[in-house]
Amino acid sequence: MKNFASASLYSMALALTALLGGCLEPMEGRPSLARRDVELRDRQAEAKAPPPAIESITDPALARDLTALLARADKAEADFAVARSAAQQATEAAKGAVVGSEAWSVAQTRISALDAPRRELSQLLGDLEVMYVSRLQREAAGDVKPGGSAQIDQTRSHVLALVTSQDAVIDRLKAGLAG
């Protein structure tokens, strides 16, 4: 029994030495934990910025696809605006209401109604991601003229800013209902 305790103590000491040795390695070459430029971007301003100009795209199929995607984004944003108005009114009416009360339940329901248009934008963002990667691959292979991927990326950034803006509205309404 004594040999077993001594052996396991020795094994633990070796493991601890190996773990601590990793902490003493230099930090160069390791990724930084500092905030990246993309994390510092102003998504609110990007959401209010107009989407990219479709008429400047030389590929007619891409122009058609992006026009349709932007129309879906506009509809989702308009649907969100209508639902947001109802949710804001319900949240104001529920301020100070007891959790589970009628006013609180109505406000929760109205806030939940914001998820449908937000989900549409999220799906649209996923479609744009797939389109972007596909276009980059086709441009790299020489199947299509370069430049379309930049238009897709601008559209993707616009939709991402809309999603981020909607997330902020939902978070603010939830916080207002909780307080």
C-alpha positions in Angstrom: 0.0 0.0 0.0 2.9 2.3 0.8 4.5 1.7 -2.6 1.2 2.5 -4.3 0.8 5.8 -2.4 4.4 6.7 -3.2 4.0 5.9 -6.9 0.8 7.9 -7.3 2.3 10.8 -5.4 5.3 10.7 -7.8 3.0 10.5 -10.8 1.0 13.5 -9.6 4.2 15.5 -9.1 5.3 14.7 -12.6 1.9 15.7 -14.1 1.9 18.9 -12.1 5.4 19.7 -13.3 4.4 19.1 -16.9 1.3 21.3 -16.6 3.2 24.2 -14.9 5.9 23.9 -17.5 3.3 24.8 -20.2 2.5 28.0 -18.3 6.1 29.1 -18.5 6.4 29.0 -22.3 6.8 32.4 -24.1 3.5 33.9 -25.4 4.9 34.8 -28.8 3.3 32.9 -31.6 0.2 32.4 -29.6 -3.1 34.1 -30.6 -3.8 37.4 -28.8 -6.9 37.8 -26.7 -7.1 41.5 -27.6 -10.3 42.6 -29.3 -10.1 42.3 -33.1 -11.1 45.0 -35.5 -14.2 43.1 -36.6 -15.4 43.1 -32.9 -15.1 46.9 -32.7 -17.2 47.6 -35.8 -20.3 49.7 -35.4 -23.1 47.3 -36.4 -25.8 49.9 -35.7 -24.4 52.3 -38.3 -23.9 49.4 -40.7 -27.6 48.4 -40.3 -28.7 51.9 -41.2 -26.4 52.1 -44.1 -28.0 51.4 -47.5 -27.3 47.9 -49.0 -24.8 47.7 -51.8 -25.7 48.9 -55.3 -26.9 45.9 -57.2 -26.8 47.6 -60.6 -23.0 47.7 -60.5 -22.8 43.9 -60.6 -21.8 42.6 -64.0 -23.1 39.1 -63.4 -26.9 39.2 -64.1 -27.6 35.9 -62.2 -25.8 37.3 -59.1 -27.5 40.6 -59.4 -30.9 38.8 -59.5 -30.0 36.6 -56.5 -28.8 39.5 -54.4 -31.9 41.6 -55.3 -34.1 38.8 -54.2 -32.2 38.3 -51.0 -32.3 42.0 -50.2 -36.0 42.0 -50.8 -36.3 39.2 -48.2 -34.2 41.2 -45.8 -36.3 44.3 -46.3 -39.5 42.3 -45.6 -38.0 40.7 -42.5 -36.9 44.2 -41.2 -40.3 45.6 -41.9 -42.0 42.7 -40.1 -39.6 43.2 -37.2 -40.5 46.9 -37.0 -44.2 46.2 -36.7 -43.6 43.5 -34.1 -41.1 45.8 -32.3 -43.7 48.5 -31.9 -46.2 46.1 -30.3 -43.5 44.6 -28.1 -42.4 48.1 -26.9 -46.0 49.1 -26.0 -46.6 45.8 -24.2 -43.3 46.1 -22.3 -44.1 49.7 -21.2 -47.5 48.6 -20.0 -45.9 45.7 -18.0 -43.3 47.8 -16.2 -43.6 47.1 -12.5 -46.0 44.2 -13.2 -45.6 40.9 -11.3 -43.9 38.1 -13.1 -46.7 35.8 -14.5 -49.3 38.6 -14.4 -51.5 39.3 -17.5 -49.5 42.3 -18.6 -46.2 40.5 -18.1 -47.4 37.5 -20.1 -48.6 39.8 -23.0 -45.3 41.5 -23.0 -43.4 38.2 -23.1 -45.6 37.0 -26.0 -45.0 40.2 -27.9 -41.2 40.0 -27.4 -41.3 36.3 -28.6 -43.1 37.5 -31.7 -39.9 39.3 -32.7 -38.1 35.9 -33.1 -39.9 35.1 -36.4 -38.5 38.0 -38.5 -35.2 37.8 -36.7 -35.0 34.1 -37.6 -35.8 35.0 -41.3 -32.8 37.3 -41.3 -30.6 34.7 -39.7 -31.5 32.2 -42.4 -30.8 34.8 -45.0 -27.4 35.4 -43.4 -26.7 31.7 -43.7 -27.7 31.7 -47.4 -25.4 34.6 -48.0 -22.5 32.8 -46.2 -23.0 29.7 -48.5 -23.3 32.0 -51.6 -20.1 33.9 -50.5 -18.0 30.8 -50.1 -19.2 29.3 -53.3 -18.5 32.5 -55.2 -15.0 32.7 -53.8 -14.3 29.1 -54.9 -15.7 29.8 -58.4 -13.6 33.0 -58.7 -10.5 31.2 -57.5 -11.1 28.5 -60.1 -11.6 31.1 -62.8 -15.2 30.0 -63.5 -16.5 33.6 -63.0 -15.1 37.1 -63.1 -13.7 38.4 -59.8 -15.6 41.0 -57.9 -19.0 39.4 -57.3 -17.8 38.0 -53.9 -17.2 41.6 -52.8 -20.8 42.5 -53.5 -22.0 39.4 -51.6 -19.7 40.3 -48.7 -21.2 43.8 -48.6 -24.7 42.3 -48.6 -23.7 39.9 -45.9 -22.3 42.7 -43.8 -25.6 44.7 -44.2 -27.7 41.7 -43.2 -25.4 40.9 -40.2 -25.7 44.5 -39.0 -29.5 44.1 -39.2 -29.4 40.9 -37.2 -27.1 42.6 -34.6 -29.5 45.6 -34.3 -32.5 43.3 -33.9 -30.6 41.3 -31.2 -30.0 44.6 -29.3 -33.7 45.5 -29.5 -34.7 42.1 -28.2 -32.1 42.2 -25.3 -33.2 45.8 -24.4 -36.9 44.8 -24.3 -36.2 41.7 -22.2 -34.1 43.8 -19.8 -36.9 46.3 -19.5 -39.4 43.6 -18.7 -37.1 42.1 -16.1 -36.5 45.4 -14.4 
